[in-house]
Amino acid sequence: MVQTTPLPTQQRHILCMKWGTKYGPEYVNRLYAMVRRHLKGDFRFVCLTDNTEGIREEVECFPIPDLNIHLAPGQRDGAWKKLTTFEGDLYGLKGVALFLDLDVVVVGSLDDFFTQSGEFLIIHDYPRFWRFGERIVGNSSVYRFQLGAHADVLENFRAHTEQLRAQYRNEQEYLSHFLHKQGKLAYWPASWCPSFKYYCIPAWPTNYWKEPVPPKDARIVIFHGEVNPPDALEGRRNKRFRHIQPARWIAKAWG
């Protein structure tokens, strides 16, 4: 059983971010509904977004802070925007924040995500057989931090943008290495945030007749790569010769 350590009582926030057109307001609304079902007590639900249309009234919306970096024509800042959650003053919000990607599916209690000890907690990115050595990088689909406590993450990125974008593949790689060097990086228990792709889909050839289901101790199922929740619900996988049966549990869990 995972041991958690009570933390000082603070305002709890759920943070998410929506930009562009890939994810509509229904993703924000479903995420709020899942959190409300699975997190006891009071919390503020905050969405940083470039478009508030269609987002339910329980969600507090603020503009995504500007990264303040120079982009070449056609160059995107993409998920690097998530680093703006580390602003020294993020719209005056105070307390502890749990950041969730829009395409996760909550299937268990979130209470322990606010009591698990650690200064900065993130998913330990999933092992790949072709990667060797110590695994430092976290998956930033789910991370928790003290609001305003890691402003140096963003300040350093703004000061050395081109160098860091060349050095690191994405924002989660930079973020993980930066906080690891400071001794602040810690990981959620591995069972809490399983990958749908790696831990829910049955092994071949049983994937042709067995439904993908979350592992027993899962709290938040992470969708990355070629499958998202609507596709998984319908039994679609966006790569040839990689069949999945419909994940019918998503119909109840996701919404």
N, C-alpha and C positions, 0 to 999 in steps of 0.2 A: 504494500500500500504506500502511495506517495505521501510523504510528510510535508505539510505546509506550515509556514510560520506566520502567525498573525502580524500584519503590518499596521502601522499607525492609521487610525481612521482618517480618510481623506475623501474628497469629492472624487467619484469614479466617472470616467468618461469612456465612451466607445467612440473611436475615430474611424472614419472611412473616407475615401476619396473617389470622386467621379469626374472624369473629364472626357471630352470628345463624345462619340456616338456609339462606341462598342457596347457600353452598358447603359440601359435606360433607367429611368427612375424606379422601375419595379424591382431592380436589384437592391437599391437602397431600402425600399419599403419592406421587402422580404427580409433583408438583413436585420432591420429594426425588429420585426415581428419575431424572428428567431431568438434574438438577444433577449427580448422581453420575456419570452417563455422560459429561457434557460439561465437567467441571471436574477437572483433574488435581490430585493431592495431597490434603492434609488440609484439612478445613474443619469448622466446626460449623454445623449446620442448626437454626435456632431459629424456633419458631412462637409468636407471641403470640396467645392465644386465650381464649375464654370456655367452651370445651368440648373436652377432650382425647380424648373417646371415639373409638376407631377409628383414631387416628393412630399410625403405625408407630413402633417403639421407637427407631429411629435419630434421630428428631426430638426435640429438647429443647423442652418446652413450658413457657411461663410465662404468667401472667395478663396481659391487656392493661392497661397502667398507666391509672389514672384520669386523664381530662383535667382533672378538678377545675373544671368549668364548670357554671354553672346553666343547666338546660334548662327551657323552658316545657312545660306538658303537651302531649304529642304531638310535641314537637320532638326531632329526632334529631341525634346528633353524627356519624353516618355516617363517611365517609372522613376526617373531621377527626381520627379516632382515630390515623391514621398519623403524626400529629405527635408522638405519644408515643414513637416510635422515637428521638427526640432528647433523651430524658431525660439529665440530666447523669450519672446512674449507672443504667444499664439492667441491673439484676440482676447487677451486677459484671462484665459483659462488657467485654472490652478488645480493641482492634484495629480492623480495618476491616470494614464491613458492606456487603453488597450486598442491597438490598431488592428483592423480586420479588412482584408481584401473583400471586394464586393461579391466575388464568385465562390466564397466558401459556403459550406452547409453545416450549420450547427446541429449536432445530434446528441449532445450531453451537457451537463452542468458547466457553466462558465465561472462559477463562484471562485474556484481555486486559482483561476488565472489572476485574480487580484490578491491572493494570499500567498502564492508561491514565492519563496524568498529569492532575492536576486536584484541587482541594480538595473540591469537591462536584460530582458528575456526575449528569446526569439526561437523559432523552429530550427533545430539542427538539420540542415539541408540533407536530403535523402541520399544514402550512399549509392554510388555508381561503381560498377565493377571495373571501369576503365580509369578511375581516379585513385591515385595512390597517395600515401602520406597522411599527415594529420588533417582532419576535416575541421576547418574553422568557420566556413561560410554558413550563415543562417538563411532560411527562407523567410522573406519579409511579409508573407501572407498574414502572419500573426505575431505581433511584438508588443511588449509592454514597457513603459518608461515613465519617469517623472517628467511632467510637462516643464519645459524650460531648463532641464538639468543637463542637456547635452547639446547646447547651442554651438559648441565647438565643432560638432559634426558638420553642421551647415556652413559655419564660418570658414572652415578649412576647405570645404568643397568650393565655395564661392571664390576663395583666394587662389585655388590651384585647379580650376575646372578642367582645362584641356589636358593637363598632366594626369589627373585622376581618371578622366574618361578614357584615356589611352591605356592606363595601367589596369583598370578594373572593368570587368565585363558588364556590370550593371550596378545599381544602387545598393543591392543587398550585399554584394561582394565587398564594395568599399566600406559600407557601414559596419559589417562584421569585423573586417581587419582593423578598422580604426578603433573600435571599442575593445577588441581583443588586446591590442597593444597597450591599452589603458588598464587592463585587468577587470573590465566591467561586463564582459560578455558572458552570458549564461544561456542555457537552453531549456525549453520545456521538456517534461518527461516525454519520451519518444512515442508513447502510446496515445498521447492527447491529440495530436494533429497529424493523422496519417494521410498520405497521398492517395487519392482515388486511383490514380494510374498504377501505383506500385503495390498498394496494400489492400485494395478492395476488389480488383478484377481477378477472378479465379485463374489459376495457371492453365495453360494450354494442355490438353484440348477441352478441359471442362468449362472453359469460358464460352463454349458453344451451347451449353445447356444450363449452366449455373448462373444465377443472378449475382452481379457484383454487390457486396454488402460491406458495411464498415466493420472493422475489427471491434471486438467486444468493449474495449475500454476507450474507444474514440470519443472525443469531445467536439472537434471541429474537423471536417473532412476538407482537404485541400485539393482544388482542381487546378492543374497546371498542365502545360503541354497541349495536346490535341483534343482533350475532352473538357466540356464545361457542363454545369448541371442540367440545362435543357437537353443537351445531346445525350448525356448519360441516362436521363429519364426515358428517352425514346429509343435507347439502344443504338445510338449512332456513335461512331468513332471516326475521326477525320484522318485516318490513315488506312491504306488498303491492307487487306489480309489480317486486320487486327479486330476481330469480332468481339462485341460485347452484347449480352442480353440486356433488356431494359432494367434499369435500377429503380424499381417501383417504389422503394422506400423514400426516394427523393420527393415524390408527390406530397407526402405528409410532412416531411422534415423541412422542406424548402418553401417557406411561406407562412 
